[in-house]
Amino acid sequence: MKIEVREASLKDINSLIKLEKEVWGKEGADKEKISSRIRTFKKGNIILKEQVNNNILGYISFQYVNSLDQNKKIRWFQITDRGRIEKSHCRNGKFIYGINLSIHPEFRNRGYGTFLMLQVWKNMIKNNKKGVYLGSRMPGYKDYLENKKKVTPEEYVKIKRPDNKLYDKELRLYRSEGFKIVKVIDNYFPDPESLNYGVLIYRKNPFWNWPMREALAWLIGLINIKIIRTFI
Ligand SMILES: CC(C)(COP(=O)(O)OP(=O)(O)OC[C@H]1O[C@@H](n2cnc3c(N)ncnc32)[C@H](O)[C@@H]1OP(=O)(O)O)[C@@H](O)C(=O)NCCC(=O)NCCS
């Protein structure tokens, strides 16, 4: 299967709406949100697309923010300007804030999510941002409470499997990408599996202010899905 990775354009909107619905149901980004994100900051919208059938397999979007008051109550709708980013994206912001990552259910566990995160890394290094924040889900929480043990969300996010990796599959994925947990946020985004909790996570840019950032970003651009699948 031939896959291309590129910035989304307004022509991709219908396919993106379809993907968002598949992944998030009624909470998926609609035409208004997606078009506003692309109009406001096109580089912050990256897609993985099948070249033959034109299906979009994955979509990641992000914005720049200047600072983040970690003591304040963070809500997805507020920090992303209701998913439209028109008023929340800060052109010269020092940090990246992740808005959305969606991989089509039929194409998961193939490294595509990690590959799209890598594109954010590339942007971070090239544009010398200090780091990446995002609000992760903790989708195993509801099930854990029902079938295992009553624990607080703060306790849950620290639970590890016997192999010393995090129990929650989504937090485990982000941990493997170098993110660290900042704090648990209640009512971050409507998400029944996570009981509406989110987890603010942060990945520092280890190459911040290094010389030759363009070259480093270019090197990261050489990493393809095959390489990722060899390592995860
Ligand atoms: C989370 C998500 C983007 C991962 O994409 P992906 O292409 O399957 O990820 P990769 O193949 O690069 O990595 C695979 C890892 O992701 C994990 N994963 C994390 N969240 C997952 C989820 N909700 N469903 C399935 N797998 C998930 C897998 O368990 C696997 O890790 P493991 O081998 O240690 O178990 C994808 O599952 C998805 O779109 N989920 C629904 C929307 C979502 O939660 N988006 C993230 C918003 S913060």
The ligand as an SDF file (V2000), in Angstrom:
LIG
                    3D

 48 50  0  0  0  0  0  0  0  0999 V2000
   -4.0060    6.4000   19.9130 C   0  0  0  0  0  0  0  0  0  0  0  0
   -3.8650    6.1530   18.4340 C   0  0  0  0  0  0  0  0  0  0  0  0
   -3.6550    7.4640   17.7060 C   0  0  0  0  0  0  0  0  0  0  0  0
   -2.6180    5.2540   18.2340 C   0  0  0  0  0  0  0  0  0  0  0  0
   -2.4040    5.1020   16.8570 O   0  0  0  0  0  0  0  0  0  0  0  0
   -1.6640    3.8220   16.2720 P   0  0  0  0  0  0  0  0  0  0  0  0
   -1.3420    4.0860   14.8450 O   0  0  0  0  0  0  0  0  0  0  0  0
   -2.4580    2.5930   16.5570 O   0  0  0  0  0  0  0  0  0  0  0  0
   -0.3460    3.8040   17.1730 O   0  0  0  0  0  0  0  0  0  0  0  0
    1.0200    3.0960   16.8530 P   0  0  0  0  0  0  0  0  0  0  0  0
    0.7950    1.9370   15.9200 O   0  0  0  0  0  0  0  0  0  0  0  0
    2.0400    4.0920   16.4840 O   0  0  0  0  0  0  0  0  0  0  0  0
    1.3900    2.5540   18.3040 O   0  0  0  0  0  0  0  0  0  0  0  0
    0.7250    1.4350   18.7900 C   0  0  0  0  0  0  0  0  0  0  0  0
    0.5070    1.6010   20.2360 C   0  0  0  0  0  0  0  0  0  0  0  0
   -0.5800    2.4890   20.4920 O   0  0  0  0  0  0  0  0  0  0  0  0
   -1.3410    1.9550   21.5590 C   0  0  0  0  0  0  0  0  0  0  0  0
   -2.6320    2.6230   21.6820 N   0  0  0  0  0  0  0  0  0  0  0  0
   -2.7590    3.7650   22.3620 C   0  0  0  0  0  0  0  0  0  0  0  0
   -4.0190    4.1400   22.4080 N   0  0  0  0  0  0  0  0  0  0  0  0
   -4.7440    3.2530   21.7520 C   0  0  0  0  0  0  0  0  0  0  0  0
   -6.1430    3.1290   21.4850 C   0  0  0  0  0  0  0  0  0  0  0  0
   -7.0300    4.0200   21.9340 N   0  0  0  0  0  0  0  0  0  0  0  0
   -6.5410    2.0710   20.7470 N   0  0  0  0  0  0  0  0  0  0  0  0
   -5.6470    1.1650   20.3230 C   0  0  0  0  0  0  0  0  0  0  0  0
   -4.3240    1.2410   20.5610 N   0  0  0  0  0  0  0  0  0  0  0  0
   -3.8670    2.2820   21.2710 C   0  0  0  0  0  0  0  0  0  0  0  0
   -1.3220    0.4800   21.2570 C   0  0  0  0  0  0  0  0  0  0  0  0
   -1.7010   -0.2680   22.3570 O   0  0  0  0  0  0  0  0  0  0  0  0
    0.1340    0.2670   20.9020 C   0  0  0  0  0  0  0  0  0  0  0  0
    0.9530    0.1530   22.0220 O   0  0  0  0  0  0  0  0  0  0  0  0
    1.3790   -1.2570   22.6480 P   0  0  0  0  0  0  0  0  0  0  0  0
    1.9840   -2.0430   21.5210 O   0  0  0  0  0  0  0  0  0  0  0  0
    2.3510   -0.9110   23.7260 O   0  0  0  0  0  0  0  0  0  0  0  0
    0.1340   -1.8780   23.1630 O   0  0  0  0  0  0  0  0  0  0  0  0
   -5.0820    5.4040   17.8270 C   0  0  0  0  0  0  0  0  0  0  0  0
   -5.2930    4.2370   18.5750 O   0  0  0  0  0  0  0  0  0  0  0  0
   -6.3700    6.2330   17.8160 C   0  0  0  0  0  0  0  0  0  0  0  0
   -6.6400    6.9540   16.8520 O   0  0  0  0  0  0  0  0  0  0  0  0
   -7.1680    6.1190   18.8960 N   0  0  0  0  0  0  0  0  0  0  0  0
   -8.4430    6.8290   19.0450 C   0  0  0  0  0  0  0  0  0  0  0  0
   -8.2600    8.3420   19.1340 C   0  0  0  0  0  0  0  0  0  0  0  0
   -7.2550    8.7240   20.1760 C   0  0  0  0  0  0  0  0  0  0  0  0
   -7.2660    8.2400   21.3040 O   0  0  0  0  0  0  0  0  0  0  0  0
   -6.3580    9.6630   19.8050 N   0  0  0  0  0  0  0  0  0  0  0  0
   -5.3550   10.2150   20.6810 C   0  0  0  0  0  0  0  0  0  0  0  0
   -5.8930   11.4550   21.3340 C   0  0  0  0  0  0  0  0  0  0  0  0
   -4.9370   11.9910   22.7110 S   0  0  0  0  0  0  0  0  0  0  0  0
  1  2  1  0
  2  3  1  0
  2  4  1  0
  2 36  1  0
  4  5  1  0
  5  6  1  0
  6  7  2  0
  6  8  1  0
  6  9  1  0
  9 10  1  0
 10 11  2  0
 10 12  1  0
 10 13  1  0
 13 14  1  0
 14 15  1  0
 15 16  1  0
 15 30  1  0
 16 17  1  0
 17 18  1  0
 17 28  1  0
 18 19  1  0
 18 27  1  0
 19 20  2  0
 20 21  1  0
 21 22  1  0
 21 27  2  0
 22 23  1  0
 22 24  2  0
 24 25  1  0
 25 26  2  0
 26 27  1  0
 28 29  1  0
 28 30  1  0
 30 31  1  0
 31 32  1  0
 32 33  2  0
 32 34  1  0
 32 35  1  0
 36 37  1  0
 36 38  1  0
 38 39  2  0
 38 40  1  0
 40 41  1  0
 41 42  1  0
 42 43  1  0
 43 44  2  0
 43 45  1  0
 45 46  1  0
 46 47  1  0
 47 48  1  0
M  END
$$$$
